[in-house]
């Protein structure tokens, strides 16, 4: 957690390792000083993707680098695909699962701006890093629909990227 009102360069800022959210994921949390807003910067390598999770409404995800896609879906429905590139905006609705994919060849980075601060937190966001089977709101890789990974591997193959996610080999 970094309390600030200014980040000089989000493309050069080095977020911390945060593999709880997915293979190769790096995150840094920003609490905007004296405000009720917060953000997190997330980065993940080409050929990898984040775990699906859900939370309250209002997160606005601005893609800073990389080309990929996100899947979003309400419980017990089929995922909807949203393709993105730098400058794209992705806004998951209340309690919709969302999952971000970087089929390469460049790493992905985004900033998620949220209308809630960690000081005044209404929703328990710690649950979004915790397995649904343990009371959280995250779907672990081994519990996701297997076709999600197959689609990702096909997408990587089309782009000439070998997905380095050995847990599915």
C-alpha positions, 0 to 999 in steps of 0.5 A, a space after each residue: 500500500 502506497 499512500 500518495 496523490 501522485 505517481 510520476 510514471 505508471 509505465 515505469 513504476 515497479 509493482 510488487 510480486 502478487 502471485 495470489 492473483 495469478 501466475 507472474 502477477 505483480 500489483 501495487 495498491 495506491 491509497 489516495 491521500 485524504 480521499 475515499 478513492 483507491 487504485 491498484 496497478 497490475 502487471 502480468 507477463 505475455 503468455 499468462 493470465 490472472 485468476 477470475 474474481 468478483 467484487 463490488 461495483 465501480 472499478 474502472 480498469 484502464 489498459 496501459 500496455 499490452 494487447 489481450 482480452 478479459 472475460 466477464 460474466 455473472 454467476 452461472 452464465 457463459 463468459 463474455 469476451 472483451 478485447 483490449 489494447 492500450 487506452 481501453 476501459 473495462 468496467 466489471 459490473 457488481 459481482 460479475 466475475 472478471 479475468 484478464 488474459 495476455 496472449 502476448 507478445 508484450 506484457 500487460 499493465 493496467 490501473 484499476 481506479 476504484 471509488 472506495 478507499 482502503 481506509 473506508 472500505 465497505 466491501 471486503 476486497 481481501 476476499 478477491 484474493 481468496 479461493 471461493 471454496 474457502 469463503 473468498 470470491 476468486 476462482 483458482 486455476 484448477 477450479 475454472 472451466 477447462 475451456 477457458 485455458 484451451 481458448 487462451 492457449 489457442 489465442 497464444 498459438 495464433 499470436 506466436 506465443 508459447 504460454 508458460 503456464 506449466 500447471 496446465 501442461 
